[in-house]
Amino acid sequence: MSDLSEKITQEYDASQIQVLEGLEAVRKRPGMYIGSTSSSGLHHLVYEIADNAIDEALAGYCKNISVTIEQGDVIRVTDDGRGIPVDIQEQTGKPALEVVYTVLHAGGKFGGGGYKVSGGLHGVGASVVNALSEWLEVQVHKNGNIYEMKFSRGNITQSMKIVGKTDHTGTSVRFKPDPEMFTDTTVYDFEILRKRMQEEAFLNAGLSITIADEREGQEQSITMCYEGGIREFISFLNCNKTPVHEKIIYMTGQKDDTIAELAMQYTDTYNEVVVSFANNVHTQEGGMHEEGFRRALTNVLNSYGRKMNILKNEEKVSGEDCREGITCVISVKLTEAQFEGQTKSKLGNSEVRTLVNNIVSDKLEQFLEENPDVGKAILEKALMANRAREAARKAREAVRRKTGLESGQMPDKLQDCNERDPSLCELYIVEGDSAAGSAIGGRDSRFQAILAMWGKMLNVEKARVDKIYGNDKLQPLITALGAGIGDEFNIEKLRYHKIIIMSDADVDGAHIRTLLLTFFFRYMRQLIENGYVYSAVPPLYKLTRGKTVRVAYSDAERDRVSAEMRADNPNARIEINRYKGLGEMDKHELWETTMDPEKRTLRRITLEDAIMADQIFTILMGEEVEPRKEWIERNARYAINLDV
């Protein structure tokens, strides 16, 4: 384990388990406890159990964790920590193991001394996983014995009993999510769990995490252990980028019980990637640790630039200039983490801002003094960003004059809608004039606008803002949306709250969709974060029997519809045609299959995992062809959540 780990107390027993409230209403309102009962909630169950094991690792008692998907999508999580306490818990008079799995908010993380820092405090823990499982069984290796309990939908089916002897300590939990609760799906996605577990392995240097799939035909196992911790996280995030300096800058410090560590490296890209965590919880909305980092980085680089005479006279670089091309991971561990924001993913502890500011101010200045070549390269990159920002301002002004942006003049390629309330308006972005013609003819002009795009767009992965303005492919889109781009983006000015990318269901269509998503991701990220971006799902097949015509959106649906159309006559002839593109559909077909809100299927584009999303975009838009080809063939994984 890393030297950041600290053993808190040798004994972990029932006296450290405190009960805050009883287990109630979890099955009635599961969304309150795990966010949703969709795929994300299903996977959240695994995180809750794994987090308990990781908290043992944080306390310095656990070195190995395994997460396994068994046949039938049963989950097994095993660790070699101290084992959940099995002695009698004083408040309830029951075994602590029973309390942990049957009482909401019962655990060793509420001031009982079991843990100094914990990511699980703001989670809901074992009891909620138990309540939402068809069945759950737990075995604890402790005191030389194996203790076992079994449950069904939160109710005890087997009281705690000793079932054998053991020569080690640890906990093993097996559970099957309840299909009564998870009506969308109970099928686990190995890749989603692998990404989450890899993140945890990066954040806990030296902790070995194994993720395995035992389902028939999907057998695989990966063990992840990163002695370099977040340094290796930076290498992973930058694996498809060219670094400005090879050596990763690492800084760490501590005040009282609060520990902070940072790793950073600049690349030749123009995008800022700052990923932060508090007690291993991903703080997607940032918070005080990020504020402290940003403030100190800007001050240190300006101070160093003047000292080394790289910045002349009154010249200075802004915070945005200093962060262009940076990849940074910030991890803080503290006793009483205060989470804020809409999704409770913003760190509010002001003392962390001071700690991180002081660490970066001292350690980064020292690093730059000792590595003047790196310091010069970073300052030159920031100065180039500064000049590009000035060029972007001039380009923006020129575009406004040329296009009449200030006067509200809309692009020629836009067929606008009549509605003026953005919350009721939809913009379909359609490739090519023929598909646009059908879309314009088939739409409901009251609230549906159509913007025709043509040809391949600019690759925005390696383009600065000054190149974006004035680009003949992107300018009509920027103007139509009306909210600006980059640091000028203002979501209050957005003209449509549903932006729907409608491209063909082939590799070219996926490429165009990817280019558009990359543009939104880089320059209008709030569109995706606020759930305003969608991908239309056009049908793949047209099935005809006499005058009866139906469509199918997948091979499986094609076979099912075909069987339904033959139900009264097995020998009936069904003509099946695959749509080659949207342009093949007439306006009525396009409306009925892809644009009618009553019948269409949309996929909302989400950023469930900003780290992996950034990596995916880099793979797609980088110079390596093979990874991009593989991803496009799999098709946008992050485009999920049916909107019906």
MOSULTA-V830964 format. One record per backbone hydrogen bond with DSSP energy under -0.5 kcal/mol. NH is the residue of the N-H (numbers start at 1). CO is the residue of the C=O. Records with the same first field share a line. If there is no record, write none. Layout:
NH->CO + CO
This chain:
2->205
5->2
6->58
16->13
17->14
18->16 + 107
20->18 + 105
21->104
23->102
24->22
29->25
32->29
33->30
34->30
35->31
36->34
42->38
43->39
44->40
45->41 + 42
46->42 + 43
47->43
48->44
49->45
50->46
51->47
52->48
53->49
54->50
55->51
56->52
57->53
58->54
59->55
60->57
61->56
62->56
65->208
66->78
67->210
68->76
69->212
70->68 + 74
73->70
74->70 + 71
75->175
76->68
77->173
78->66
79->171
80->64
89->94
92->89
93->89
94->89
96->87
98->95
99->95
100->96
101->97
102->98 + 99
103->99
105->124
106->103
107->18 + 105
115->108
118->334
122->119
123->120
127->100
128->124 + 125
129->125
130->126
131->127
132->128
133->130
134->176
135->176
136->151
137->174
138->149
139->172
140->147
141->170
142->140 + 145
145->142
146->164
147->140 + 145
148->161
149->138
150->158
151->136
152->155
153->133
154->130
155->152
157->150
158->150
161->148
163->146
164->146
166->144
170->141
171->79
172->139
173->77
174->137
175->75
176->135
177->73
178->132
179->177
181->178
182->178
183->181
184->37
188->186
190->188
193->189
194->190
195->191
196->192
197->193
198->194
199->195
200->196
201->197
202->198
203->199
204->200
206->226
207->204
208->63
209->207 + 224
210->65
211->222
212->67
213->220
214->69
218->215
220->213
222->211
224->209
227->225
229->226
231->228
232->229
233->229
234->230
235->231
236->232
237->233
238->234
239->236
241->238
243->241
244->266
245->266
249->264
250->248
251->262
253->260
255->258
258->255
259->257 + 333
260->253
261->331
262->251
263->329
264->249
265->327
267->325
268->242
270->461
273->271 + 326
274->272
275->273 + 328
277->330
278->281
279->332
281->278
282->280
283->276 + 281
284->282
285->345
286->283
288->347
291->287
292->288
293->289
294->290
295->291
296->292
297->293
298->294
299->295
300->296
301->297
302->298
303->299
304->300
305->301
306->302
307->303
308->304
309->306
310->305
311->305
312->310
315->312
322->318
323->319
324->320 + 321
326->323
327->265
328->273
329->263
330->275
331->261
332->277
333->259
337->335
339->337
340->346
344->341
346->340
347->286
348->338
350->348
352->349
353->349
354->350
355->351
356->352
357->353
358->354
359->355
360->356
361->357
362->358
363->359
364->360
365->360 + 361
366->362
367->363
368->364
369->365
370->366
371->367
374->371
375->371
376->372
377->373
378->374
379->375
380->376
381->377
382->378
383->379
384->380
385->381
386->382
387->383
388->384
389->385
390->386
391->387
392->388
393->389
394->390
395->391
396->392
397->393
398->394
399->395
400->396
401->397
402->398
403->399
404->400
405->400
407->404
408->404 + 405
409->404
414->411
415->413 + 450
416->414
418->445
419->446
422->420
424->421
425->421 + 422
426->447
427->498
428->426 + 449
429->427 + 500
430->428 + 451
431->502
432->453
436->432
437->433
438->434
439->435
440->436
441->437
442->438
443->439
445->443
447->444
448->444
449->426 + 447
450->415
451->428
452->413
453->430
460->458
462->459
463->460
467->464
468->464 + 465
469->465
471->468
475->471
478->474
479->475
480->476
481->477
482->478
486->523
488->485
489->486
490->483
493->490
494->491
495->481
497->422 + 425
498->425
499->532
500->427 + 498
501->499 + 534
502->429 + 500
503->501
506->504
510->506
511->507
512->508
513->509
514->510
515->511
516->512
517->513
518->514
519->515
520->516
521->517
522->518
523->519
524->520
527->524
528->524 + 525
529->525
530->526
531->528
532->527
533->527
534->499
535->603
536->501
537->601
538->536
540->552
541->552
542->577
543->550
544->575
545->548
548->545
549->547
550->543
552->541
558->554
559->555
560->556
561->557
562->558
563->559
564->560
565->561
566->562
567->564
569->566
572->569
574->572
575->544 + 573
576->574
577->542 + 575
579->540
584->581
585->582
590->586
591->587
592->588
593->589
594->590
595->590 + 591
596->591
597->595
599->596
600->596
602->643
603->535
604->602 + 641
605->533
606->604 + 638
613->609
614->610
615->611
616->612
617->613
618->614
619->615
620->616
621->617
622->618
625->623
628->624
629->625
630->626
631->627
632->628
633->629
634->630
635->631
639->636
640->604 + 638
643->602
644->642
